[in-house]
């Protein structure tokens, strides 16, 4: 393959990466340490031109694409080693008994957050539900209460923009007091549902809850912080994802759940309130 053909393939693939990054040309150029005019020359197609080695390496490292793919030597776009290195694990609690999630929420202030809870939304738990989850462990109860208070505080910040989606069956199971909620009194379940509905009304539209049919769709417990990081909850640890392509894939999957929601944000509070009849 000649230089002209290689340069044409590189130009097309660089254009793809630029478009999918969502960045302006100036911002994209800054990410790979070149100026905008140099980037414009690479994508203009007026003069066949290949990048310098350091530019090629910067592109590969920053946007998780294989250098061979950029040059048309393979059709395998991803760099497997880079993708693996972009997925880490982090303990759910740090040495000071704070949740990693709290830190990430603060670091993502001003960015859109997409959230799938494992059970009930952390920021909306009542003291009775927290005590039930703590299973008579007073230290755990205090920790969960602090976590709930902090998450609610973050959600009330003026710059907050949070979307949450979850299976509607999760709340239905809670209302009926089955599964993990067996043994939680009906009055506590009803109070929790009213509290969720009231909080949704209070936070809307900065906080928006969507419910999808869990028989048709699945979403793991996770939080996506803008396009900087995503955290998938696995119990004692989080899978922390920094790869931009992987984060975009998760965000697109989340947005698909919202598009197929059975209950939309403006309906959510009323839908939750009507569940209280099932707590009897």
Protein Blocks (a to p, Z undefined) as FASTA:
>chain_A
ZZklmmmmmmmmmmmmmmmnopafklmmmmnopafklmmmmmnomagcdddfklmmmmmm
mnopafklmnopacbfbafklmmmmpccddfbdfkopafklmmmmmmgoiacddddfkbc
fklccfklmmmmnnopaklmmmmmmmmmmmmmmmmpmkbccdddddfklmmmmmnopajl
goiafklmmmmmmmmmmmmmmmpmkbccddddfklbccdddddehjlbccddehjaccdd
fbfklmmmmmmmmmmmmmmpcbdfklmmmmmmmmmmmmZZ
